[in-house]
Amino acid sequence: MQQFDELKALLGDSGTYYLVSIDMDSNYSYVNRRYSDIFDPIHGEIVGKHYATTIHQDDQQTCKIVSQMAFTYPDASFPATIRKHNGKGGYFITRWDYKAMFDENGVPSGMFCLGHDITELTQVSGELNQVKDEHSHSVRRHVANLIGLSKLMQESNDVDDIRDAAKMIMASATDLDEVIKTLYK
């Protein structure tokens, strides 16, 4: 438990990280200032309440599994991504490290968890993936046209077909150029 006391001294007033401990009855036994500032207004005084009060129902099983692993392997910490009620019908997405606590006799005494909010990071990552997919499709469509038309030119002996393909290649290349200019604005 000395480790947890050192973490409380270091992160008790953190403006970035959540630090909580859960007792063997699954109730909050400690929350740092950051956690209290965010979740007390939503749920009331957190200390003494069951940990599930703040968690999305579907993530409770994750908490149980990760806690069991932490008690099974006491020298390791285990990560979990957990959704927490935001008081507005939605959720904060949080990332945690779980570490089992033991008393001086080696008896399990609870769990301490260090976490932080990754909601914005998750949203931005999703938006970036969407933009990446849209851009990839825009570019890929024109490249596929160019490849297909080039193959037609290679296989054709008809001068008119080759001229038509060349015109279409020029149009696809021009369209691709516009897409690239748009992407880099």
C-alpha positions in Angstrom: 0.0 0.0 0.0 3.1 2.2 0.3 3.1 2.4 -3.5 -0.4 3.8 -3.6 0.5 6.4 -0.9 3.4 7.6 -3.1 1.0 7.8 -6.1 -1.5 9.8 -4.1 1.2 12.2 -3.1 2.3 12.6 -6.7 -1.1 12.6 -8.5 -3.6 13.6 -5.8 -3.9 17.1 -7.3 -3.2 16.1 -10.9 -5.1 18.2 -13.5 -4.6 15.5 -16.1 -4.8 12.0 -14.5 -7.4 10.2 -12.6 -6.3 8.2 -9.6 -8.8 6.0 -7.8 -8.7 3.0 -5.4 -11.5 0.5 -5.1 -11.8 -1.6 -1.9 -12.6 -5.3 -1.8 -16.3 -4.6 -1.6 -16.0 -2.9 -5.0 -16.6 0.6 -3.6 -14.5 3.7 -4.3 -12.1 4.2 -1.3 -10.1 7.1 -2.8 -10.5 9.4 -5.7 -8.0 12.2 -6.6 -9.1 15.8 -7.2 -9.4 15.4 -11.0 -11.7 12.4 -10.7 -13.8 14.1 -8.0 -14.0 17.4 -10.0 -15.3 15.5 -13.0 -17.5 12.8 -11.5 -18.9 14.1 -8.2 -21.1 16.7 -10.0 -22.6 13.9 -12.1 -22.9 11.2 -9.4 -22.6 12.9 -6.1 -19.9 12.1 -3.6 -18.1 9.1 -5.2 -16.1 7.7 -2.3 -18.1 4.9 -0.7 -20.1 4.2 -3.8 -19.8 1.1 -6.0 -17.4 1.5 -8.9 -20.1 0.6 -11.4 -21.9 3.9 -10.6 -19.8 5.7 -13.1 -19.3 3.0 -15.8 -21.1 2.1 -18.9 -22.9 -1.2 -18.2 -21.2 -3.0 -21.0 -17.8 -2.2 -19.6 -18.4 -3.6 -16.2 -17.3 -7.1 -17.3 -14.0 -5.6 -18.6 -13.4 -4.1 -15.2 -14.0 -7.5 -13.5 -11.7 -9.4 -15.9 -8.9 -6.8 -15.7 -9.1 -6.8 -11.9 -9.0 -10.6 -11.7 -5.8 -10.5 -13.9 -4.3 -7.9 -11.6 -4.8 -10.1 -8.6 -3.6 -13.1 -10.4 -0.4 -11.4 -11.5 0.3 -8.9 -8.7 3.6 -7.7 -10.1 2.0 -6.4 -13.3 -0.5 -3.7 -14.2 -3.2 -4.2 -16.8 -4.8 -1.7 -19.2 -8.5 -1.2 -19.9 -10.5 1.3 -21.9 -13.7 2.2 -20.0 -16.6 4.4 -20.9 -17.8 6.7 -18.0 -21.1 8.5 -17.9 -20.7 12.2 -18.7 -24.0 13.3 -17.1 -25.4 14.4 -20.5 -26.5 11.0 -21.8 -23.1 10.2 -23.4 -19.8 8.9 -22.2 -16.2 9.9 -21.6 -13.8 7.4 -23.0 -11.1 6.7 -20.5 -7.9 4.6 -20.5 -6.8 3.0 -17.3 -4.0 0.9 -15.8 -5.1 -1.4 -13.0 -2.8 -2.6 -10.2 -3.8 -4.9 -7.4 -3.1 -3.7 -3.8 -2.1 -6.1 -1.0 -1.7 -5.4 2.7 1.5 -6.1 4.6 0.5 -9.8 5.0 0.0 -10.3 1.3 -3.8 -10.3 1.6 -5.6 -8.5 -1.3 -6.9 -5.1 -0.1 -8.2 -3.5 -3.3 -7.3 -2.1 -6.7 -5.7 1.2 -7.6 -6.2 2.6 -11.1 -4.5 5.4 -12.9 -6.4 6.7 -15.9 -7.0 9.6 -18.2 -9.7 10.9 -20.6 -9.2 9.9 -24.2 -12.5 11.0 -25.6 -11.1 13.9 -27.7 -8.3 11.7 -28.9 -10.7 9.0 -29.9 -13.0 11.4 -31.7 -10.1 13.1 -33.6 -8.7 9.7 -34.5 -12.1 8.6 -35.9 -12.5 11.9 -37.9 -9.0 11.4 -39.3 -9.7 7.9 -40.3 -12.9 9.1 -42.0 -11.0 11.8 -43.9 -8.3 9.3 -44.8 -10.8 6.9 -46.2 -12.6 9.7 -48.2 -9.3 11.0 -49.6 -8.0 7.5 -50.4 -11.2 6.8 -52.3 -11.0 10.1 -54.2 -7.4 9.4 -55.3 -7.8 5.7 -55.9 -10.8 6.2 -58.2 -8.7 8.3 -60.6 -5.6 6.0 -60.4 -7.8 3.0 -61.2 -9.2 4.9 -64.2 -5.7 5.7 -65.4 -4.5 2.1 -65.0 -7.5 0.7 -66.9 -7.3 3.2 -69.7 -3.5 2.5 -70.1 -4.2 -1.2 -70.4 -6.8 -0.5 -73.1 -4.3 1.5 -75.0 -1.7 -1.3 -74.7 -4.1 -3.9 -76.0 -5.7 -1.8 -78.8 -4.6 -1.6 -82.4 -7.3 0.9 -83.4 -5.9 4.4 -83.6 -9.4 6.0 -82.8 -9.7 3.8 -79.6 -6.2 4.9 -78.5 -7.0 8.6 -79.1 -10.3 8.2 -77.1 -8.4 6.5 -74.3 -5.7 9.2 -74.4 -8.4 11.9 -74.0 -9.9 10.0 -71.1 -6.5 9.6 -69.5 -6.0 13.4 -69.8 -9.4 14.0 -68.1 -8.7 11.5 -65.3 -5.2 13.0 -64.8 -6.7 16.5 -64.7 -9.4 15.4 -62.2 -6.7 13.7 -60.1 -4.6 16.9 -60.1 -7.7 18.8 -58.8 -8.2 16.2 -56.0 -4.6 16.5 -55.0 -4.7 20.3 -55.0 -7.9 20.2 -52.8 -6.3 17.7 -50.4 -3.3 20.0 -49.8 -5.2 23.2 -49.3 
